Amino acid sequence: MDIYIDKELCKGCDICIELCGENVFMKSEHINSRGYYIPIPVALDKCTGCMICELICPELAVIIEKSELVKETV
């Protein structure tokens, strides 16, 4: 499973960080072109694939790509 953050869409609201029960994300020190600190996925091995982060992001900046194996079992 891969998690991507569209750095230009993200407004740094941290909703993905706050709602992830597995602590997959953390706030980075990098600022995007709009002046926001963006979150980064740091613990992909902890991700359960619940997709809450992708579904709740108000800017649609979180993108989850599941592997074929995960797609078949979910």
N, C-alpha and C positions, 0 to 999 in steps of 0.2 A: 504494500500500500504506500502511495506517495501523497503527501500533502503539500500543496503549493499556496503561497500567499501572493496575490497580485499586488505588488508593492505600490502601484500607482492608484489602485482603487481603495486601498486600506486607509481608514481615517484614524487608526490607532485607538479605537474605542475599548479594546481589551475584552470584549464580550467573549471571544473565543478562549481567552486565557481563563476568565472567571468561570465559564460554564463547563470546561473540560474537567471531568472528574478524575482523569488519569494524569493530569499535569503534563500534557504533551507540548504545550506552548510556553514560551517565555517572551517577555518584552526585550527587543533587541536595542542596541545602542545606535542603530542605523536609522537615519531620517530619510523619508522618501521626498520626492520633488515637491510635495504639497506641505512639507514641514511636520509630518507625523512620524512618531516612533512606531515601527511596525513589529508585530509579533513574529516569532520564528518557531517552527516545529523543532524541538530539540530531543524528543523522546519518542520517535516513531514506533519503537518496539513496544511501547505501552498503549498505543492506540488500539481501541477495540473495534473501530469502524462504525461507531454509532452515528456518525455524520452530523451530530448536533452543531458542531462548529460551522460546517458548511451551510446548514439550514438556517441558523440563527443570524449569520453575518448580514447586517443591514446593507452593506455595500457589495455583497456577493463577491468578496475578495478571497474567500477560502475555497479552494478547489481540491477535492479528494479524488484520486484515481485508485481504484481497487484492482488488485491483480485478478487474474482469471479464477484462481483457486478461491479467493474470498468471495467473488461474485457468485460462484456456484453454491456456496454454503450459506449465504445470507438470504 
